[in-house]
Amino acid sequence: MPHEITTDVLVAGAGPCGLMLANELGRRGVRCLLVDPKPGTAFNPQANATQARTMEHFRRLGFAQEIRFLGLPADHPTDIAYFTRFAGHELARLALPTAREAVSRIRTLGGSWSAAELPHRISQKFVEAVLLRHARALPSCDVRFEWRLEDFEEVDDGIRATVRPAGGDGDAVAVRARYLVGADGARSPIRRKLGIEWTGMTGVQRDFMGGRMFAVYLRAPTLREQMPHPPAWMHVTVNHERRAFMAAVDGVSEYAFHAAVHPHENAEDWTEADARRVFAQAFGRDIPIEVLSVGTWVAGHSLVAQRLRQGRVFIGGDAAHLFTPTGGLGYNTAVEDAVNLGWKLAHVVRGQAGEALLDSYEPERLPAAQRNTGYARRFADSVGLFAALPELEEPGPGGDAARAAASAHLDAHARLEFNIPGVTFGTRYDGSPAIVPDGSSPPPDEPNAYTPSACPGGRAPHAWLDDGRSLYDSFHFEWTLLVLGTDAPDTAAFERAAAQRGMDLQVVRHAVPQLRELYEAPLALIRPDQIVAWRGHVASQADAVLARAGGFGARGC
Ligand SMILES: Cc1cc2nc3c(=O)[nH]c(=O)nc-3n(C[C@H](O)[C@H](O)[C@H](O)COP(=O)(O)OP(=O)(O)OC[C@H]3O[C@@H](n4cnc5c(N)ncnc54)[C@H](O)[C@@H]3O)c2cc1C
């Protein structure tokens, strides 16, 4: 074991953020040491939903299909269903495509769902395993579980840090790195050491999704046959006694069950017997379960760090923002942080971008975190402040009326929280120093509707090509200059300016008029993260455009 390791980027934390970052860096041949004190990827299911934009990033990296067919069986429904109890009245249901249907359905959709991928309902534990396998296959990535970042300091030309085997009794190893990334979770020792405080709201109390939650990872082999309703992916109970939700994990017998803990209860002391008791309340009667793990967590956060960077140290994922899980945005926002930071760090390390490119991470991702935590809070209010009256479970006209009112609310709520193309595709980086505005206005930011727009600063509008490929599959892995239509201007100025700066730019031509109309310009510069950096009608400003987008200095645009 060497007593000093030299690397380009030291990453603390091998959750989704750190693992995705390792993939972005490793795919570009940048050396990365990733340490985490855990023995391996998550055992507990944790996040349940991979948003469509995250799936598009997995597609860009080449493993979306692999992830699409993990977790639930390909033909398992992914409906979201609301019940008084799992064996009680069904109140509302949002039907969604199975994994197999999602692959073909997306090719037929347009408008808000104009995308390369649909969302996928899968436990985070399965995603992490794929991210780890791909990171480990990259020669420049050194992933070490059971190693902890112990300390760090910034020195003139980099970071000096100490990592140590997690047990604490092994020898410490010194690390020299150019940059450090804290993907070290909600309690982030890195954020704390930097003295970065949280901003936002916490401690919000709601009947559901506001306060302590009791999590049970369980096996219930007879649940499907004992439940008098069609199978679903997400099951939510709405009754006066206790609110809960449960995600199907393997589509056979494993479930991630989470119940609201009342303010007077102390779930820290709850045992397996309590898990059975609380699960039986939600189901409506006792059924056989095997408890795989129990734990507690707190819902009701919408917190964002004051800053995402100090010098050569960056933070991302839960270290930088803490969500209430309504809408399923915490892990997805963590992945987008990693995507944003990954290509920028890699290009700077490889000398293909100016150091100033890194100044765009915080102004791009901090507003995104504020936006997404805000949406999650709105979803939590919509479902968690809905009063579950005792009448919901009563027979007769009074009960029928209460259930009809609940159904109307929950039907609308399900669409608000789970049909969110606007949230997933609509993140924008307006005002970023790395985006070249063109004077156009971005489309409105709405959770449930997305308007494709090539207005610089947003996700590149998607289309399916005549040969059946996704437009994104035609993009270069690094910079793409899209040349659209048949009368597009000469692009030599871009090619020359990119070559002078060492930027890896590829010109990609599509003659079909629909793409020219969609982008409202014949030229569009697409970043490695598929964000439109610039669009225009002439290439004469190429040098200034690439200077700004690549962090080489603004040069007057
Ligand atoms: C019940 C529940 C349901 C959820 N559902 C969803 C959902 O549907 N969709 C969604 O998007 N999100 C969801 N989330 C949130 C999601 O799980 C997190 O947002 C996600 O795990 C964040 O990823 P991360 O990589 O930033 O942090 P983490 O996954 O927390 O990883 C941080 C890692 O840092 C490591 N670490 C800590 N200290 C050190 C150190 N000193 N050195 C090295 N490593 C260190 C930790 O061991 C840990 O592995 C849910 C969360 C909960 C609790």
The ligand as an ORCA input file, in Angstrom:
! r2SCAN-3c Opt
* xyz 0 1
  C     -37.175      6.982      2.045
  C     -36.477      7.739      1.014
  C     -36.974      7.719     -0.262
  C     -36.316      8.424     -1.237
  N     -36.859      8.409     -2.467
  C     -36.255      9.108     -3.446
  C     -36.744      9.041     -4.785
  O     -37.727      8.356     -5.104
  N     -36.072      9.743     -5.731
  C     -34.990     10.492     -5.417
  O     -34.462     11.149     -6.333
  N     -34.472     10.542     -4.176
  C     -35.068      9.865     -3.180
  N     -34.512      9.854     -1.943
  C     -33.263     10.587     -1.679
  C     -31.999      9.820     -2.103
  O     -31.912      8.589     -1.465
  C     -30.771     10.686     -1.823
  O     -31.037     11.979     -2.295
  C     -29.500     10.144     -2.506
  O     -29.033      8.976     -1.889
  C     -28.388     11.194     -2.451
  O     -27.232     10.686     -3.040
  P     -25.804     11.212     -2.615
  O     -24.838     10.444     -3.428
  O     -25.777     12.680     -2.674
  O     -25.666     10.882     -1.077
  P     -25.697      9.484     -0.316
  O     -26.446      8.469     -1.091
  O     -26.167      9.793      1.059
  O     -24.183      9.058     -0.276
  C     -23.238      9.745      0.518
  C     -22.113      8.800      0.844
  O     -21.066      9.532      1.502
  C     -20.422      8.648      2.376
  N     -19.594      9.388      3.335
  C     -19.974     10.027      4.468
  N     -18.894     10.521      5.113
  C     -17.812     10.203      4.353
  C     -16.415     10.426      4.492
  N     -15.890     11.077      5.549
  N     -15.584      9.952      3.550
  C     -16.065      9.292      2.472
  N     -17.390      9.055      2.297
  C     -18.243      9.492      3.230
  C     -21.584      7.877      2.986
  O     -21.135      6.628      3.518
  C     -22.501      7.698      1.802
  O     -22.342      6.453      1.160
  C     -35.130      9.157     -0.934
  C     -34.635      9.159      0.347
  C     -35.301      8.467      1.314
  C     -34.767      8.482      2.710
*
